[in-house]
Structures are given as C-alpha cells and as structure tokens.
C-alpha cells in the first residue's frame, strides 16, 4: 500500500501551493485597497489644500487685525488700530499702505528664529507676488535706513487682487474699489479689505477681512 509521505513538522506540497496562492490573492487585494486609499487621500488633499490655504490666510489676517486693535487701546493714549502710512524709505511718489502695530510679533514674523516685540507692519499687495506684510521691529528701528532694510513676509501668492470696501452711511450701501478712496487729500480708511484668491484648477475664492476702526461699528455685508 502506498502511503503519502508527510512531514509532521511542515506542510505537504499541495498545502504549500494552496497557501501561497491564498497569500497572493490577499496581497493583491490589499495592494488594490491601499492604492485606492492612497488615491482617495491624494485627491482629497489636492481638493482641500486650496480651501485650507484660503481659510488659513483669512484667519491669520483676522487675528492680526484683532491684535492691532488690542495694541492700540493698550496704551495710555488711544490711536487708530489701522491707518495709512508709508514705510521707512518709501518714495514720496508711492501711495501709503495700511499700517498697524503689534505688541508681539505674529507667528510668521521672526528674525533668526526668534519672535520680536513691538512690530511696525504694512499690508502690501503686488500683482506678481500676491499679499505680503512689510515689517520691522522696534529693536531694528535705528538701523532702518531705506526699504532694503525692511523685512517682508509673504502671506499668499494665490491672492490676485485686493480691493477696498467702504460703507456709505448716507446711501446705506457698500462701495468696492480697487484703489483706496481719497477725501480732502487724504486716503480714507476702508471698512474691509476684500481678497480674491485664484487657483488654476480650483477657481477663485473671495473673502473679506475687517479693518478695525476703534469704537466705530461697521455693518456686515
């Protein structure tokens, strides 16, 4: 009588073949599953990145404006939280920028890895570079001689336009302008700045950031 030889410590040849085949099927299934999850994650990241960037920029700018209001009313003599001013070394031919102060530097404003106190900052928009903030610390004030000594922190290169929103109380309506409005040879402080973000695949998003005026109440859009 013929007997099938079997190794008590192992598997028969048939069992090994079946085991390897099953393992191959499992690995194939897991591979397709992981590829599907990876594609889903990558697609979700691509779709969400722009939205997250827009929300992050708006949140950052809103926090900066709120901090400028706190800085303005933390002194013995009140001053406007935001006003028009020219950075040191700015040409007389250049328009002033929206200027604000911070008691402590925001997270993006660092020098040699260190956060700085008493920040003087200016909101700057350029068609090529997007939205930036030009700034310097009070610690550097004595060394600021011209524009080249100022620091520049890019906030977003996805911003393709910055408009100024003014609330006209008499007409009870909003006026949106690409350039700031001048009255009596002075620039009028806007109530909001409106930022237009653009992505080649995700399209455009428009968001607004409130410009604090102190105790003046501004209606929402």
C-alpha positions, 0 to 999 in steps of 0.5 A, spaced: 500 500 500 502 506 498 502 511 503 503 519 502 509 521 505 508 527 510 512 531 514 509 532 521 513 538 522 511 542 515 506 542 510 505 537 504 506 540 497 499 541 495 498 545 502 504 549 500 501 551 493 494 552 496 497 557 501 501 561 497 496 562 492 491 564 498 497 569 500 497 572 493 490 573 492 490 577 499 496 581 497 493 583 491 487 585 494 490 589 499 495 592 494 488 594 490 485 597 497 491 601 499 492 604 492 485 606 492 486 609 499 492 612 497 488 615 491 482 617 495 487 621 500 491 624 494 485 627 491 482 629 497 488 633 499 489 636 492 481 638 493 482 641 500 489 644 500 486 650 496 480 651 501 485 650 507 490 655 504 484 660 503 481 659 510 488 659 513 490 666 510 483 669 512 484 667 519 491 669 520 489 676 517 483 676 522 487 675 528 492 680 526 487 685 525 484 683 532 491 684 535 492 691 532 486 693 535 488 690 542 495 694 541 492 700 540 487 701 546 493 698 550 496 704 551 495 710 555 493 714 549 488 711 544 490 711 536 487 708 530 488 700 530 489 701 522 491 707 518 495 709 512 502 710 512 508 709 508 514 705 510 521 707 512 524 709 505 518 709 501 518 714 495 514 720 496 511 718 489 508 711 492 501 711 495 501 709 503 499 702 505 495 700 511 499 700 517 498 697 524 502 695 530 503 689 534 505 688 541 508 681 539 510 679 533 505 674 529 507 667 528 510 668 521 514 674 523 521 672 526 528 674 525 533 668 526 528 664 529 526 668 534 519 672 535 520 680 536 516 685 540 513 691 538 512 690 530 511 696 525 507 692 519 504 694 512 499 690 508 502 690 501 499 687 495 503 686 488 500 683 482 506 678 481 507 676 488 500 676 491 499 679 499 505 680 503 506 684 510 512 689 510 515 689 517 520 691 522 521 691 529 522 696 534 529 693 536 531 694 528 528 701 528 535 705 528 538 701 523 532 702 518 535 706 513 531 705 506 526 699 504 532 694 503 532 694 510 525 692 511 523 685 512 517 682 508 513 676 509 509 673 504 502 671 506 499 668 499 501 668 492 494 665 490 491 672 492 490 676 485 487 682 487 485 686 493 480 691 493 477 696 498 470 696 501 467 702 504 460 703 507 456 709 505 452 711 511 448 716 507 446 711 501 446 705 506 450 701 501 457 698 500 462 701 495 468 696 492 474 699 489 480 697 487 484 703 489 483 706 496 478 712 496 481 719 497 477 725 501 480 732 502 487 729 500 487 724 504 486 716 503 480 714 507 480 708 511 476 702 508 471 698 512 474 691 509 479 689 505 476 684 500 481 678 497 480 674 491 484 668 491 485 664 484 487 657 483 488 654 476 484 648 477 480 650 483 477 657 481 477 663 485 475 664 492 473 671 495 473 673 502 473 679 506 477 681 512 475 687 517 479 693 518 478 695 525 476 702 526 476 703 534 469 704 537 466 705 530 461 699 528 461 697 521 455 693 518 456 686 515 455 685 508 
